[in-house]
Amino acid sequence: MLKRELKLKAITESKKIIIVEKNSTFIGRGFFVKDKNDVEKFISSLRNEEKGYTHIVYAYRLTSNEFYYTDDREPKNCAGLPVYNVIEKNELFFSLITVIRFFGGIKLGASGLVRAYSKCAIETLKNSIIKELENFYLLEISADYNEYNKILHLIERTKHKILFEDFKEKVKAKIYVNDETLSKIEKIYPDSFEILDKDILLPY
């Protein structure tokens, strides 16, 4: 379990970085992931995007007790573990780092692999945006057009994210809001929304 009083950090955006070690090319990326499904989605996308790769090494940490790393056929603990150690050292949660290797014909040895994968993970973080996570609620809003526009005006300067809008006889929408935004909506439009989920950690 995560203690809510702690300030948790996560990767939110990341540039693709490339390093070359003895003719082997290492490509690093970082991602914000909410759960294992997000991890699987990103890994599947990379497998389709990067043709001809030799290894897709990755590590992620969701919570203190929920983490994983894989060497993907590299020597044991010479690839995934060094990447995970970078995540842990930087105290990141809900974060995934991937390192794709294209073998260049020269073996690096155990120590060389550890250095290469560590370096790629470190450089990936240097080229990433890291933000603190905040607690959000998922609201489902049902309102007429006039009321919905007033709700949007009410929350326009607060932290929120609109996931879905459906404009028919009434407007139906799903929106992430933080505590401050929820309090504002509750005071003025208590009958126009339902809380679908809470305790959602997001980097906004």
C-alpha positions as CSV (number, residue, x, y, z in Angstrom):
1,M,0.0,0.0,0.0
2,L,1.1,3.6,-0.7
3,K,0.9,6.2,2.0
4,R,-1.2,9.1,0.7
5,E,0.9,11.6,2.8
6,L,3.9,10.8,0.7
7,K,4.6,12.9,-2.4
8,L,4.8,10.3,-5.2
9,K,6.6,11.0,-8.5
10,A,6.1,9.5,-11.9
11,I,7.3,9.9,-15.5
12,T,4.8,11.8,-17.5
13,E,6.5,12.4,-20.8
14,S,9.8,11.1,-22.3
15,K,11.9,11.6,-25.4
16,K,13.3,8.6,-27.3
17,I,17.0,8.4,-26.6
18,I,19.6,6.4,-28.4
19,I,23.1,5.3,-27.2
20,V,25.6,3.0,-28.9
21,E,28.0,0.7,-27.1
22,K,30.4,-1.4,-29.2
23,N,28.1,-1.4,-32.2
24,S,25.0,-2.3,-30.2
25,T,22.3,0.3,-30.3
26,F,20.2,0.9,-27.2
27,I,16.9,2.8,-27.4
28,G,15.3,4.1,-24.2
29,R,11.8,5.4,-23.5
30,G,9.8,6.2,-20.4
31,F,6.1,6.0,-19.8
32,F,3.4,6.7,-17.1
33,V,1.5,3.5,-16.4
34,K,-1.6,3.2,-14.2
35,D,-1.6,-0.6,-14.2
36,K,-0.3,-3.8,-15.8
37,N,-2.6,-3.4,-18.8
38,D,-0.9,-0.1,-19.6
39,V,2.5,-1.9,-19.4
40,E,1.3,-4.6,-21.8
41,K,-0.1,-2.0,-24.2
42,F,3.2,-0.1,-24.5
43,I,5.3,-3.2,-24.8
44,S,3.1,-4.6,-27.5
45,S,3.2,-1.3,-29.4
46,L,7.0,-1.2,-29.2
47,R,7.3,-4.8,-30.5
48,N,5.4,-3.7,-33.6
49,E,7.2,-0.4,-34.0
50,E,10.8,-1.5,-33.6
51,K,11.4,-4.2,-36.2
52,G,14.5,-6.4,-36.0
53,Y,15.3,-5.8,-32.3
54,T,17.3,-8.4,-30.4
55,H,15.9,-7.7,-26.9
56,I,13.2,-5.6,-25.3
57,V,14.2,-5.1,-21.7
58,Y,11.9,-3.2,-19.4
59,A,11.2,-2.5,-15.7
60,Y,8.3,-0.8,-14.0
61,R,7.1,0.1,-10.5
62,L,3.5,0.8,-9.7
63,T,3.6,0.7,-5.9
64,S,6.2,-0.2,-3.3
65,N,5.1,-3.9,-3.5
66,E,4.2,-4.1,-7.2
67,F,7.1,-4.0,-9.5
68,Y,8.6,-6.1,-12.3
69,Y,11.7,-6.3,-14.5
70,T,12.8,-8.6,-17.3
71,D,16.1,-9.4,-18.9
72,D,14.4,-10.7,-22.1
73,R,17.1,-13.4,-22.7
74,E,20.0,-11.2,-21.7
75,P,22.2,-12.8,-18.9
76,K,20.3,-12.9,-15.6
77,N,20.2,-9.6,-13.7
78,C,22.4,-7.8,-16.3
79,A,19.6,-5.9,-18.0
80,G,16.2,-5.5,-16.3
81,L,17.5,-5.2,-12.8
82,P,19.9,-2.3,-13.7
83,V,16.9,-0.5,-15.3
84,Y,14.7,-1.2,-12.3
85,N,17.4,0.1,-9.9
86,V,17.3,3.5,-11.7
87,I,13.6,3.7,-11.2
88,E,13.9,2.8,-7.5
89,K,16.9,5.1,-6.9
90,N,14.8,8.1,-8.3
91,E,11.8,7.1,-6.2
92,L,9.4,6.8,-9.1
93,F,6.1,5.1,-9.0
94,F,3.6,4.2,-11.8
95,S,6.6,4.4,-14.2
96,L,7.9,2.2,-16.9
97,I,11.3,2.3,-18.6
98,T,12.0,0.3,-21.7
99,V,15.4,-0.3,-23.4
100,I,15.4,-2.0,-26.8
101,R,18.7,-3.5,-27.9
102,F,19.9,-4.1,-31.5
103,F,22.9,-6.4,-31.2
104,G,25.9,-5.1,-33.1
105,G,28.0,-8.3,-33.2
106,I,30.2,-7.6,-30.2
107,K,29.4,-9.2,-26.8
108,L,29.6,-6.7,-23.9
109,G,30.0,-9.2,-21.1
110,A,28.1,-9.0,-17.8
111,S,29.6,-5.8,-16.5
112,G,29.3,-4.1,-19.9
113,L,25.7,-5.0,-20.1
114,V,25.0,-3.6,-16.7
115,R,26.7,-0.3,-17.6
116,A,24.9,-0.1,-20.9
117,Y,21.4,-0.7,-19.6
118,S,22.0,1.5,-16.6
119,K,23.3,4.3,-18.8
120,C,20.4,4.1,-21.2
121,A,17.8,4.2,-18.3
122,I,19.6,7.2,-16.7
123,E,19.7,9.1,-20.0
124,T,16.0,8.3,-20.5
125,L,15.1,9.9,-17.2
126,K,17.3,12.9,-18.0
127,N,15.1,13.4,-21.1
128,S,11.8,12.8,-19.3
129,I,9.3,15.1,-17.5
130,I,8.7,13.9,-14.0
131,K,5.8,15.2,-11.9
132,E,4.2,14.6,-8.5
133,L,1.1,12.5,-8.5
134,E,-2.2,13.8,-7.2
135,N,-5.4,12.1,-6.0
136,F,-8.3,12.4,-8.5
137,Y,-11.9,11.3,-8.8
138,L,-13.7,10.1,-11.8
139,L,-17.0,11.8,-12.3
140,E,-19.9,11.0,-14.6
141,I,-21.8,14.2,-15.3
142,S,-25.4,14.3,-16.7
143,A,-26.6,17.9,-17.3
144,D,-28.5,20.0,-19.8
145,Y,-26.3,22.1,-22.2
146,N,-26.6,25.3,-20.2
147,E,-25.7,23.7,-16.9
148,Y,-22.8,21.7,-18.5
149,N,-21.3,24.9,-19.9
150,K,-21.5,26.4,-16.5
151,I,-19.7,23.4,-15.0
152,L,-17.0,23.7,-17.6
153,H,-16.6,27.4,-16.8
154,L,-16.5,26.6,-13.1
155,I,-13.6,24.1,-13.5
156,E,-11.7,25.7,-16.4
157,R,-8.9,27.0,-14.1
158,T,-8.7,23.9,-11.9
159,K,-6.9,20.6,-12.5
160,H,-9.2,18.3,-14.5
161,K,-9.2,16.1,-17.6
162,I,-12.2,15.4,-19.8
163,L,-12.2,11.7,-20.9
164,F,-15.6,11.6,-22.7
165,E,-18.4,13.8,-23.9
166,D,-21.7,12.8,-25.5
167,F,-24.0,15.6,-26.7
168,K,-27.6,14.4,-27.1
169,E,-30.8,15.6,-25.3
170,K,-28.5,15.9,-22.3
171,V,-24.8,16.1,-22.1
172,K,-23.1,13.1,-20.6
173,A,-19.4,13.3,-19.7
174,K,-16.7,11.6,-17.8
175,I,-14.1,13.9,-16.1
176,Y,-11.2,13.4,-13.8
177,V,-11.2,16.1,-11.1
178,N,-9.1,16.7,-7.9
179,D,-10.4,17.5,-4.4
180,E,-10.6,21.3,-5.1
181,T,-12.6,20.8,-8.3
182,L,-15.0,18.2,-6.7
183,S,-15.8,20.6,-3.8
184,K,-16.8,23.4,-6.3
185,I,-19.1,21.1,-8.3
186,E,-20.6,19.6,-5.1
187,K,-21.6,23.0,-3.8
188,I,-23.3,24.3,-6.9
189,Y,-24.4,21.2,-8.9
190,P,-24.8,18.4,-6.4
191,D,-27.4,16.5,-8.5
192,S,-25.6,16.6,-11.8
193,F,-22.8,14.1,-11.2
194,E,-22.0,10.7,-9.8
195,I,-18.6,9.6,-8.5
196,L,-17.6,6.5,-10.4
197,D,-14.1,6.0,-8.9
198,K,-11.8,7.7,-6.4
199,D,-8.2,7.5,-5.1
200,I,-6.9,7.6,-8.7
201,L,-3.3,8.8,-8.8
202,L,-2.5,11.0,-11.8
203,P,0.4,13.3,-12.8
204,Y,-1.5,16.6,-13.5
